[in-house]
Each structure stands twice: as structure tokens, then as C-alpha cells.
């Protein structure tokens, strides 16, 4: 479980391609504190540490993960947002993020809003629209964000200077694709609405 508060931007130092997927060797400032099996969100995708060597650690992404996320497009030297799993009792600063990417969406527009703040506009295909509401939560490349507004087939988020400077948002450009995890509560509520419509499920009295 994660909160969407990026801990560091790591660097991909090596990539091994296998029949089952890809292995990534990543440099990060917290490598000395890692143990085998630790869960880390990589641009929002939860992967387990399978090896540690010197200043680097290794994770493996299977074919399903490569297809569903942007990890299949990553190259040597790329920066990647990192967040270690939340410890029990930690303060939830962002929102509940599972580390399970739903889809990738396209950056449609980036506009500066005075100072060092920005608006990022992303595509929103109709199948995903029910999960996005104004002022709701969304995780983009592992970053917990609030939806500023929703338009037809698009939505916008505001990026404050701290987030812009301490995540990979500063490296995004128009046309890039990003990993997106929609709010788990929105997904459950939409599933419930599809199943029951406006009717409450029957409750048996004891």
C-alpha cells in the first residue's frame, strides 16, 4: 500500500530483457535501507526487490505489467518516481494507492500558471471517465494528485513547484504517456452502481 507521495526520483542504470519480461537495475538514495522482497512503487507500479548490489537494486516486470504501464518504454538513464510501501501507523499524506496501474493516458497540454506552478491536461477516454471527478484523487506516475477539472475526454491537474521539482513531472512533454491508477473508492462505487443502479441492495432482517 502506498500514499502517492514520491520519496525519490531513481535512475534506471541497467535493463535486462527476458522471455518473461524485463529486469530493471535502479539507483536510489535509500538502497542501504532495502531488503529483498520489499515493495516499491515505480512510477506508480508496485514491484518487488529481487536483488541488491552496491548502490543499486533490481526489480522484475512481467509482460502484463509492461503492456499495461509505461515500463515497457523505459530506457537507460530514465528517471522514475519511487515510493516505498507505507509502514504500519504511517501518516497518510496523499490518498490510498495500491500500486496497480489501470491504464496509461496521454499528456495533451502543459501550461504554466504564474511562478513555477503548472496545469497538466491528460486524455480521458470514455471507459475511464466514471472514475474521474472534480476535486477527486488520482495517482499519475505514482504521484497523488487532485483533479482540478474535468472536460469532455480530458481532465486537468495542478502541479505545485515542489511536486514539479521533486518528481519526473519536470521531464514530461506533450504526447508522453503516463501511468494512471484511479481512486480505489471510485472503482468500487462505480462497480456497485453498475450492479445495483439506483437501488440499494436488499438487506435481510434478522
N, C-alpha and C positions, 0 to 999 in steps of 0.2 A: 504494500500500500504506500502511496506517495501523496504529496500535497501540491505538487506543481510549482514548488519554489526551487529554482535551479541552484544547485550547490556550487557548480564549477563548469567551465567550458573545457572539455578534454580535447585531445588531438589524436586523430587516427594515425598510428605510426606504421602499421602493417596490416595487410589483408590477405587471408588465406582462403582460396576458393576450393570447395569440395563438392562432391556429388550431392550431399545433403544440405548444403548452404554455404555460409561464409563465416570465417572467424576473424574477429577484429582485435588487434592489439592496440590498447588505448593508453595514452599518457594522461595522468590526472594527479592533482596535488594531494589526494587522500589515499594513494595506493598503499602506503605503510600501514594504514588502519584497516585494510581489507582482509577478508578470509575467503577461502574457497566456498562457493555456494551463495555468497552474498548477492542480493538482488539490487540492480542499479537500473534506473530509467535512462535510456539513451535516446534523446530527442523524443522522450515520452514512451518508448518501447522498453518494457521490462525484460532484461536479460540477466542470466546468472554468471557469476565469475567462475571460470573453469581453470584458470592458471594465473599465476602471479610471478613476474620476473623483473627484478630490479625496480625501475620506476614505471613499469607497465603492467597492465592486467589484460586478460583475454576473455572474450565472450563469444558465443556462437549463436548465429541467427539462422534458423531453418528456412526452407524455401517459402513456407506460408508467411513468415514474418517479412521476408524480403519482398514478396509480392504485395503485401498489404501496407507496407511502410516505405519510406524513402531510403532505408538502409541498403537496398539493392543498388542504389545510385551513388553511394558514398565512395570517396576516393582518398588516397593517401594525403595527409596534411589537412583534411577537412576538420573543422571544429564541430563539436557535438555537445549539446546540453546534457549535463549529468545531474542526477539526484539519487542519493542512496535511500533505501527504504526507511520509512519512519520508525523510530524506536517506540516501544510502548510508553505511553504517557507524554509523548511529544506534543507541543502546541501545534494545532492545525492552522497554519498561516494562510494557506491557499484554499483548496477545496479537495474533496475526496477524489483522488486519481488512482486508477487501478494499474496503469501501465499497459493497458490493452488497446492498441490503436484500432480505431474503427475504419478509417479511410485516410486518403490524402486529398488535400484541396489545393487549389492554385491561388497564388498571390496575384490579385487583379490590379491593385494600386497601392502605392506608398506615398503618403503626403505628410509633409512637415507641418506641425501646428505650433508655431512660435517656440522659441528656445530650442530644446532638444527633444521635444515630445513629437510623436508621430501617430498617424492613423494608418492602420493596415487593413485593406479590404480583401476579403477572400471569397472565392466562389462558393456557392451553396446549392448543389443540385437538389431537386425536389425530394428525392427519397430521404435526405438528411434534414430537411427543413424543420420537421416537427421537434427536433432536439435542440433547436437554437431559438432563444427568446431574449429580448432586450433586457439587459441587466442580469442575465443568467451567466453561469460559469461554463468555461470551455478550456480545454488544455490543447495548446498548439505547440508542437515540438517540445512537449513536456513542460510548458510554461502555463501556470494557472492565470487565466485572464477573464475579464468581464466583458461581455458583449455590449458594445456601445449602441449599436442599432442594427436592425435587420431590414434588408430591402428584398426585392424580388430576385431570387437566385444569387444573393450576396449578403454578407454581413461584415461589420467593421468592429475592430477593437482598437483601443487607445494604448499606446506603449509609452510609458514614462521614461525619463532619461536613465534611471537606474537599470531598468529592465533592458533597455536598448544597449546599454554599455556592458552589461554583465551576462548576456546570453548571445545566441547566434542571430538574433533579430537584426543586428547591425550588418550582417552579411547577406541577408535575404534581398532579392531583387524581384522585380515584376516577372511573372512567368514561372518562378520557382514553385515547387510543390512542398507542402508541409504535412507532418503527421498530425492527425486530429483525433482526440478522444473526447466524445461528447459526455456531458454530465450523466453519471450512472442513474441519478434520480429521474432525470428526464426520460431516459430509455425505459426504465421500469414503468413510469407513469404512462408513456405512450403505448407500451405493450398492454397495460391494464385497460386503457381507453379503447384500444382496438378490440380487445376481447369482450369487454362489457359495455362499450359505448357509454351512454349517459346513465345506464342503470347500475345501481350498486349491486354487488354480488349478494346472493341470498345468504342470510345468517340463520342457522338453526338455533332455536331457543332450547335451553336445557330444561 
